[in-house]
């Protein structure tokens, strides 16, 4: 494999990696956006409503 081929292979792999990272981030943002806004996050014993104010959380 000569230098030119390695260079183009490296450029292609870096572009593919950047595209994959962008696609993964876009997918996660879309999944977050599609969740209902009235959902409640429960982690073990703590449930926090997303629509509540800070004073209501006390």
N, C-alpha and C positions, 0 to 999 in steps of 0.2 A: 504494500500500500504506500503510495507516494505522499508527499507533503500536501499537495493540492487536494487529494481525496480525503485525507484526514481533516483538513481545514473545513471542507464542505460538510463532512460528516459531523464535526463538532458544532458547526453553526446550525445544522438541521436538528441535532439532539437538544441544543440549548433552546431553540425556538419551540420544539415539541414540549420540553419541560415547562417553559413559560406559559404555553397555551394550556397545558394540563393544570397548572396551578391556578390560572385565571378561571378555567372552567369549574374547578372544584370550589373556588370562592364564590363564583356566581351561583352555583347550585345551592350552597349553604345559605346565601342571602335569600334566594327564592324560597327555600324551605322555611326560613324564619319569617318571611313576609306572608306566607300562606297560612301561618298559624292564626287561629282566632284571637282577637284582641281581648276578649273576656276570659281567656284561659288563666288558670291559676298554676303557678310553679310550685310544686311540692318537692322538697328535698328532705327526706327523712321526716323529721317532726316539724319542720318549718314550712308553712304555706303562706305565700305572699301574693296577693292579688295584683295584677298589672295595672288596674284602673284606679287603685287607691291612692290617696294623697299621702305625703310623708307623716302628717299628724295622725292619720288613721292607722299607721303601722305601729305606733307606740303601744 
